[in-house]
Amino acid sequence: MRKKLLVLGVAIFCSYFSAVAQTEKEDDVKQENVVSHKVEMGETVMLIAKKYRTTPENIYDLNPEAVHGISYNTVLQIPADKRYVAKDKAKKTNRINNDAVYNNGHQTASVPKG
């Protein structure tokens, strides 16, 4: 009976520390995938979450003050997959270049949409 209790205790002990180590590993991964985002006019946490393919809850975890609302030019920390961030920046650059206004063959202004 004592041997069974000892084996059970060791098993519980090992599984607990395995779970703690896994949680710490996940936290490290999350910290590596954090980017800064400057809030633009009209953006909401939901729109930003969709843009970075995350959830509003994940954004609130890193920015607890955002629960009460966000405002223009606020910088938020966003948990994001780097693959999606790089693609989004490339699309934005192309969109700005394509939306330039020309007058007599000369660029007079750059008008980004969105």
C-alpha positions as MATLAB code, in Angstrom:
seq = 'MRKKLLVLGVAIFCSYFSAVAQTEKEDDVKQENVVSHKVEMGETVMLIAKKYRTTPENIYDLNPEAVHGISYNTVLQIPADKRYVAKDKAKKTNRINNDAVYNNGHQTASVPKG';
ca = [
       0.000    0.000    0.000;
       2.824    2.394    0.862;
       4.552    1.607   -2.413;
       1.383    2.479   -4.382;
       1.029    5.796   -2.544;
       4.675    6.626   -3.177;
       4.350    5.857   -6.908;
       1.148    7.926   -7.076;
       2.837   10.839   -5.293;
       5.836   10.767   -7.642;
       3.518   10.644  -10.673;
       1.532   13.675   -9.457;
       4.744   15.544   -8.653;
       6.199   14.883  -12.137;
       2.993   15.790  -13.984;
       2.684   19.072  -12.039;
       6.197   20.229  -12.908;
       5.765   19.108  -16.501;
       2.657   21.316  -16.768;
       4.488   24.275  -15.201;
       7.389   23.882  -17.638;
       4.975   23.733  -20.588;
       3.228   26.929  -19.451;
       6.561   28.746  -19.147;
       7.520   27.569  -22.625;
       4.237   28.873  -24.072;
       4.778   32.223  -22.313;
       8.238   32.503  -23.905;
       6.772   31.823  -27.355;
       4.077   34.441  -26.803;
       6.652   37.057  -25.804;
       8.691   36.375  -28.946;
       5.656   37.017  -31.139;
       4.694   40.443  -29.834;
       4.630   43.461  -32.138;
       3.777   47.108  -31.520;
       0.769   48.603  -33.285;
      -0.060   52.315  -33.390;
      -3.831   52.768  -33.377;
      -5.123   54.576  -36.444;
      -8.294   56.644  -36.679;
     -11.421   54.471  -36.578;
      -9.705   51.262  -35.510;
     -11.193   49.041  -32.832;
      -9.660   46.208  -30.850;
     -11.768   43.793  -32.898;
     -10.415   45.162  -36.198;
      -6.840   45.082  -34.920;
      -7.308   41.509  -33.691;
      -8.567   40.434  -37.126;
      -5.668   42.231  -38.817;
      -3.105   40.282  -36.780;
      -5.141   37.052  -36.672;
      -5.477   37.000  -32.919;
      -8.348   37.602  -30.490;
      -9.389   40.733  -28.601;
      -8.837   38.769  -25.376;
      -5.178   38.202  -26.300;
      -4.777   41.933  -26.949;
      -6.424   42.761  -23.616;
      -4.056   40.337  -21.850;
      -1.074   42.414  -23.010;
      -2.879   45.779  -22.772;
      -5.261   45.720  -19.785;
      -5.983   49.455  -20.138;
      -7.468   48.804  -23.597;
     -10.495   47.166  -21.948;
     -11.740   50.690  -21.223;
     -11.231   51.768  -24.845;
      -8.434   52.747  -27.199;
      -7.717   56.070  -28.829;
      -5.883   57.386  -31.861;
      -2.056   57.068  -31.691;
      -2.155   54.677  -28.723;
       0.578   52.040  -29.049;
      -0.621   48.518  -28.295;
       1.396   45.349  -27.860;
      -0.114   42.713  -30.146;
       0.500   38.962  -29.967;
       0.963   38.120  -33.623;
       2.396   35.568  -35.985;
       5.323   37.242  -37.786;
       4.226   35.726  -41.122;
       0.993   37.716  -41.100;
       2.632   40.951  -39.944;
       5.162   40.863  -42.791;
       2.442   40.217  -45.387;
       0.299   43.063  -44.038;
       3.169   45.580  -44.177;
       3.936   44.580  -47.778;
       0.289   45.028  -48.780;
       0.130   48.454  -47.108;
       3.302   49.638  -48.885;
       1.955   48.498  -52.256;
      -1.411   50.144  -51.586;
       0.215   53.498  -50.749;
       2.406   53.369  -53.861;
      -0.584   52.533  -56.054;
      -2.722   55.342  -54.602;
      -0.315   58.177  -55.379;
      -1.923   61.155  -57.135;
      -0.197   62.378  -60.285;
      -0.447   65.820  -61.898;
       1.128   66.229  -65.356;
       3.220   63.109  -64.806;
       4.579   64.242  -61.413;
       3.560   62.784  -58.096;
       1.850   65.504  -56.080;
       0.530   63.598  -53.095;
       0.281   60.160  -51.635;
      -3.214   59.308  -50.451;
      -3.396   56.064  -48.496;
      -6.842   54.508  -48.257;
      -8.317   52.786  -45.313;
];
